[in-house]
């Protein structure tokens, strides 16, 4: 029978069972090796509230802590909420991670001056 993916959609590699995790979107329980995981680090307050807090704060250099969370998605929820996209047969063979877009520090320095 033809196989769509070389790892059958899992990254189990010699293990018999893997633990179940909760999908952040629908609450189903996919296997940890099959689930799509995304790590999110965001501020506790939004930008406008952050500005108000900084103006009302006694401390000049105080930075608010961030919320760190690891989200797991089942495959159907990840595709539905566009966390991942379906790829063509040729693109599925590409195992390189997608390019990461990061802001350069030059932009930050120019805004401060």
C-alpha contacts under 8 A as a table, 3 or more apart, distances in Angstrom:
res1	aa1	res2	aa2	distance
3	X	6	X	6.90
3	X	8	X	7.41
4	X	8	X	7.19
5	X	8	X	5.00
5	X	9	X	6.21
5	X	92	X	7.84
6	X	9	X	7.74
7	X	10	X	5.72
7	X	11	X	6.61
9	X	34	X	6.33
10	X	33	X	5.57
10	X	34	X	4.71
11	X	33	X	5.20
11	X	34	X	6.67
12	X	15	X	5.57
12	X	16	X	7.68
12	X	17	X	7.87
12	X	18	X	7.40
12	X	33	X	6.03
15	X	18	X	7.22
18	X	31	X	6.18
18	X	32	X	6.27
18	X	33	X	6.86
19	X	31	X	5.90
19	X	32	X	5.73
20	X	29	X	5.64
20	X	30	X	5.67
20	X	31	X	4.47
20	X	32	X	5.46
21	X	29	X	5.32
21	X	30	X	5.90
21	X	31	X	6.19
21	X	32	X	5.65
21	X	35	X	7.81
21	X	72	X	7.11
22	X	27	X	5.49
22	X	28	X	5.85
22	X	29	X	4.78
22	X	30	X	6.86
22	X	72	X	6.69
22	X	73	X	7.70
23	X	26	X	5.82
23	X	27	X	4.67
23	X	28	X	5.38
23	X	29	X	6.05
23	X	30	X	7.01
23	X	35	X	7.91
23	X	71	X	7.55
23	X	72	X	5.22
23	X	73	X	4.58
23	X	74	X	5.68
24	X	27	X	6.01
24	X	71	X	5.91
24	X	72	X	5.72
24	X	73	X	5.79
25	X	73	X	6.58
25	X	77	X	6.50
26	X	77	X	7.20
28	X	74	X	7.36
29	X	74	X	7.64
30	X	34	X	6.59
30	X	35	X	5.81
30	X	73	X	7.97
30	X	74	X	5.81
31	X	34	X	5.28
31	X	35	X	6.05
32	X	35	X	5.31
34	X	74	X	7.63
34	X	75	X	7.81
35	X	72	X	5.98
35	X	73	X	5.57
35	X	74	X	5.12
35	X	75	X	6.51
36	X	72	X	5.59
36	X	73	X	5.12
36	X	74	X	6.39
36	X	75	X	6.77
36	X	78	X	7.05
37	X	70	X	6.77
37	X	71	X	5.57
37	X	72	X	4.43
37	X	73	X	6.33
38	X	70	X	5.77
38	X	71	X	5.24
38	X	72	X	6.52
39	X	68	X	7.44
39	X	69	X	5.91
39	X	70	X	4.37
39	X	71	X	6.17
40	X	67	X	7.86
40	X	68	X	5.78
40	X	69	X	5.22
40	X	70	X	6.07
40	X	71	X	7.37
41	X	66	X	6.44
41	X	67	X	5.61
41	X	68	X	4.51
41	X	69	X	6.49
42	X	66	X	5.52
42	X	67	X	5.37
42	X	68	X	6.73
43	X	46	X	6.74
43	X	64	X	7.43
43	X	65	X	6.87
43	X	66	X	4.54
43	X	67	X	6.02
44	X	64	X	7.25
44	X	65	X	6.79
44	X	66	X	5.56
44	X	67	X	6.04
45	X	49	X	5.81
45	X	50	X	5.65
46	X	49	X	5.47
46	X	50	X	5.95
47	X	50	X	5.01
47	X	51	X	6.30
48	X	51	X	5.23
48	X	52	X	6.45
49	X	52	X	5.04
49	X	53	X	6.13
50	X	53	X	5.08
50	X	54	X	6.19
51	X	54	X	5.15
51	X	55	X	6.29
52	X	55	X	5.21
52	X	56	X	6.24
53	X	56	X	5.15
53	X	57	X	5.87
54	X	57	X	5.11
54	X	60	X	7.73
54	X	62	X	7.92
57	X	60	X	7.23
59	X	62	X	5.65
73	X	77	X	6.05
73	X	78	X	5.57
74	X	77	X	5.45
74	X	78	X	6.12
75	X	78	X	5.14
75	X	79	X	6.23
76	X	79	X	5.29
76	X	80	X	6.05
77	X	80	X	4.90
77	X	81	X	5.92
78	X	81	X	5.36
78	X	82	X	5.86
78	X	83	X	4.89
78	X	84	X	5.71
79	X	82	X	4.98
79	X	83	X	6.14
79	X	84	X	5.39
79	X	85	X	5.69
79	X	86	X	7.29
80	X	83	X	7.81
82	X	85	X	6.16
87	X	91	X	5.74
87	X	92	X	5.83
88	X	91	X	5.16
88	X	92	X	6.08
89	X	92	X	5.25
89	X	93	X	7.01
90	X	93	X	5.65
90	X	94	X	7.37
91	X	94	X	5.34
92	X	95	X	7.34
103	X	107	X	7.46
104	X	107	X	6.02
104	X	108	X	7.54
105	X	108	X	5.24
105	X	109	X	6.39
106	X	109	X	5.15
106	X	110	X	6.22
107	X	110	X	5.23
107	X	111	X	6.35
108	X	111	X	5.28
108	X	112	X	6.43
109	X	112	X	5.30
109	X	113	X	6.54
110	X	113	X	5.41
